[in-house]
Amino acid sequence: MALNQWLLLLLLQVLHEVTGTRVKLNMGGFEDVVIAINPQIPEDNKMVDAIKDMVKEASNYLFSATRQRFYFKTVKVIIPSTWKPKNEYQRVTTESYDKADVIVADHYLKHGDHPYTLQYGGCGELGRYIHFTPNFLTNDKLHNAYGPRGRVFVHEWAHFRWGVFDEYNNDAPFYTPGGDNLPEATRCSAGFTGQYIFPLGGKSYRDCKIDHRTQLYEHGCLFVPKRHQDTAASIMYLQSLPSVTQFCDKSNHNIKATNLQNKMCNYRSTWEVIMASPDFASSSPITVPPPDPIVSLLQKQERVLCLVLDVSGSMDLNNRTVRLKQAAEIFLLQVIEVGSWVGIVTFSSTAAVKTHLKQISNDSMRKTLTEYLPTRTTRGTNICSGVRSGFQVFLHKYGSTKGCEIVLLTDGEDAAISSCFDEVQRSGSIIHTIALGSNATKDLETLADQTGGLKFSITDSLDSNSLIDAFSGLSSGSGDISQQSIQLESRGQSVGSQDQLNGIVTIDKTVGNDTFFVVMWGTSPPEILLTDPKGREYTEKDFAVDNTNVRTARLKIDGTAETGDWIYSIQNTHSGVQVISIAATTRAASASVPPLIVKPYTKSDTNKFPSPMVIYAEVSQGFLPVIGAKVTVTVEPEIGTPVELELFDDGSGADILKNDGIYSRYFTSFRGNGRHNIKVRVQGKDQTLRRSRRQSQALYLTGFVEEDGQITMNPPKPEPTDDELQTNLGSVSRVASGGSFVVSGIPLEDIPDVFPPSKITDLEVKLDEDDDHFCLAWTAPGNDYDTGQAERYEIKMSENPLKLRNETFDDATSVNTTGLAVEIAGVRQMFRYKPHNFTKENGTSIYFAIRAIDGSSNVGEVSNIARAVVLLPALPPTPSSPVTTSTAHTTPADKYSVSPTPDDKYSVSPTPDDKHTTPSNVKPTCANDTNAINTTMETVIIVCASAIIICAIVSITVCVLRKQRYRSYDTCMDITVDNKNALTIL
């Protein structure tokens, strides 16, 4: 029995990982796929029908695309509670908007309807969610741009389920295939045919020109594919075309394309990645056509929740009962949404219903509920009795426990907890668990895993505020951000007599309604001074002070709080040291402007040493990434000192994409086995915090080439302007709990150094044409993944990127790294290398990869594989007669004229002949004119020439000294140039 329970827990953990998805694969059929409609979407039956049609179409397309292995079996659509009830709507059970696999919602800025999948992890890892807009689902005019909706769903499902990436690249739309071949569009397979055009406005266009520096098509050039193709691959490039029915596989994968699939998956094809997935390993081809998907419609009801709280004798330890009441009061008075129903149960050896469900309709009812919170303890711990009493509270009002929530807090051990596992799973309720102290029963998390609940771990440290953070993180998950409580501050500290706890709480313009400041203390009430941005002061006399065993002072700001910095200074007037804490919560200032929010996640809920834990924090506003924030995470183990790390959105280490609003970091500072609690803090300063575009979106097709050769163009892709994106967000502060994870397998004594340096994911390379040196650049990894400093690097090169993968890396050609120093993690490094006997041939591709090794000989994973292309400039012919130029005209090469393009590059285009002409506005130079130069002009020329010669001598001297100093290892100029196409970066 115990083995089966652990297997169940492991399976649930694997399904959850970073996504929280509860999708199951049963005999090739995906079950329990959840599609949730945002509550702000108006009721629209046409959209629901479109979702049903999309799922059916997608199931058939997926079955064909995966070679008869997978299809959609059951799908659940969550209808918002704001829509009118219908008999066909079933009650939501453990499903929620926040954990849905597919979200249907409008973009905040309402520009475009770009489907996308939010991906946190690397190649082969589950995504977070798929996002469609209502207009995408109902507007058939978008078919020409994106293709049929079912096909788009399959494209996004491959992102979400199997962790593959796009085979196009809007930032690098072209690549050089090598040799004397013309540039190609970034795509897979390379068999797609079409035309390269440059729009001139309206229906006019011309052929694209080639930039002579990059030998790629000029900026603004578009590849327009033919509507009818002979190739069937690939869905991750252009699923909209009728002929496309397959994913690229090993036989037709385009390894030269500058796309994310090649970068993230080290040149493996999409189908190879899918074949390596657990789904593929547990499936086999299906010999009969699959049935149509079963689509169920579920409707979210009002929130119904019961607090099930431990009052066993151990709750008297470490001030636990007082801390429980402080945190539960914040939940009842400030966090839980208006209209919710709340009941309270306490348990020790037996359970007692303190109050049946009461609806929160006003502040008075909130206050009434706090009076039922426990203040006394008794002996014994029987968790199942508390859970069952919670179910009875639900059944006292409703005929079912489905869709209800239990918040279960306990600090004790209970060997009989497994006796109610089956009952809990059948209940259809969600159980959120809070483990208080290090002795809370180890099976507690199973209840949350079975039901899709949240999990929190709280230590007995009095200055961590983790219990308050846990209760503050219990939002409804309904998707109605305007009603969600947002933490602005949560801080606790031991304060000496007459010392102060000082700080700033920043209220930005997206929040400010229902704002509370709460101060808590351990022994004696402190003096409080809170100053708003306009200078108004609030003291303890303005706070509602509870001097009983709750030891809390609370201030509610009327209306919408002032935007800006609120400065607090809390002085301990007690004769001894005491812990003083402060918490601040708020809600959105407007229902029409979404607030900036932070969502912390971990890669998995459980971790076995020596695997690292990856911690993520998504910072966004209305589905738009927010970049430029300072994000820190505090990891608090059951026993030991908390560890603080800064998370980064720089595209290195654990972070897969730069500036996507997802801040990431490896965590390896394990102090022991057991639970670890996570808390994330976000600080954003004025002028540095801004919104950004989603980087990975379904391809918006610009147009088609018809069979008769005519080009049919789609309307331009709608995009928010830079001004809209970079509107000043002001200064921002946020705090959020990331729940907890459990670590096992750590040695009881000395922990060995088993963590290697992290994989380098941002290697770039280019060839310096002047001196035949390759210039490599990357972000340094650490000694333990992305922390510390590695000891050395290994760099390999090859003309075949497949030879630079992990399994064949040792056999590739080594690069001499003598003199290459290793920097600490996060520092940008550069290295110049000149291979021996290197013959430059135009279009030759050279690939590089790197890995780091630490002082304990732990070897990091091989980096992304970077490609450099040899580009030989065309030599101008030797003119047979003098050529005259002006500053407005560049002498052309043979049969080509050179002219500036809008982004200051130079384009190369054929001219009618190879004759050199003189501009009409340039006067020819005559021999007689030279006599007109006077003595003064001669003097000026001599002085200028002398200055030029002196500067040249100084420059040469500096260069020689620099070369002697660095020799083969030199600092390269930044290779991240303005022209992204000038360097092929993988």
Summary of the structure (lengths in Angstrom):
residues: 986
radius of gyration: 32.1
end to end distance: 49.5
largest distance: 115.2
contacts: 3326
relative contact order: 0.10
helix: 21%
strand: 31%
